[in-house]
Amino acid sequence: MVAATQHDKLVGEDYKRIKEIGILTAREGLRWHLIEAKRGCYDFSSAMPFLNAAQEQGIQVIWDLLHFGWPDYLQVFDSGFVDSFGEFASHAREC
């Protein structure tokens, strides 16, 4: 959905538009499957355009941690899923 709307490329303009109409808070999803494509290797570069645009426009972001699914190497009903999600959430908090 992000690619279809080009929100990842237009986030600065999108935040500018919502600010112009008085909206100062946005919900965004961290794309876990991109951030941890390889188990234990976290790359938050896909979130940086959103962070930078939010700072530039003075928008508060509420991060959704499980909106776009999970990495391919995980199965939602596996016993380790909760631990993996907890690790991801811990790293997201530090970001």
C-alpha positions in Angstrom: 0.0 0.0 0.0 2.8 2.4 0.8 4.3 1.9 -2.7 0.9 2.3 -4.4 0.3 5.6 -2.7 3.9 6.6 -2.9 3.6 7.8 0.7 7.2 6.7 1.3 8.3 9.2 -1.4 5.8 11.9 -0.7 5.7 11.8 3.1 7.1 15.4 3.4 4.3 16.8 1.2 1.7 14.6 2.9 2.7 15.9 6.3 2.8 19.5 5.1 -0.8 19.1 3.8 -2.1 17.6 7.0 -0.4 20.4 9.0 -2.0 23.0 6.8 -5.5 21.7 7.9 -4.5 21.5 11.5 -3.6 17.8 11.9 -0.5 17.5 14.0 -0.4 13.8 14.7 -0.1 10.9 12.2 -0.1 7.1 12.6 2.6 5.3 10.6 3.6 1.7 10.3 7.1 0.5 10.8 7.6 -2.2 8.1 9.1 -5.0 10.2 9.6 -7.2 7.1 11.9 -4.5 5.7 13.6 -3.5 8.9 14.5 -7.1 9.9 14.7 -8.9 6.6 17.4 -11.1 8.1 16.9 -12.4 11.6 18.6 -10.2 14.2 19.8 -7.5 11.7 17.8 -4.3 12.1 17.9 -1.6 9.5 15.5 1.3 10.2 16.5 3.3 7.0 13.0 2.7 5.6 11.6 4.7 8.5 14.0 7.6 8.2 12.0 9.6 5.6 9.0 9.5 7.9 11.1 10.6 10.9 12.8 13.4 9.0 9.5 14.7 7.5 7.8 14.5 10.9 10.6 16.6 12.5 10.6 19.1 9.6 6.8 19.6 9.8 6.4 19.3 13.6 4.2 16.2 13.3 3.9 13.7 16.2 4.0 10.1 14.9 2.3 7.2 16.6 4.2 4.1 15.4 2.2 1.0 14.5 4.6 -2.0 15.0 2.6 -4.8 13.3 0.5 -3.1 10.6 2.4 -4.5 7.6 3.1 -8.0 8.8 6.3 -9.7 9.8 9.5 -11.0 8.2 9.2 -14.0 5.9 11.3 -16.3 8.1 8.7 -16.1 10.9 5.4 -17.9 11.2 2.8 -16.2 13.3 1.9 -19.3 15.3 5.5 -20.4 16.0 6.5 -20.4 19.6 9.3 -17.9 18.9 7.1 -15.3 17.3 6.3 -13.4 20.5 10.0 -13.2 21.4 11.0 -12.0 17.9 8.3 -9.3 18.0 9.5 -8.3 21.5 13.1 -7.9 20.1 11.8 -5.9 17.2 9.8 -3.6 19.5 12.8 -3.1 21.8 14.9 -2.1 18.8 12.2 0.2 17.5 12.0 1.9 20.9 15.7 2.7 20.7 15.4 4.1 17.1 
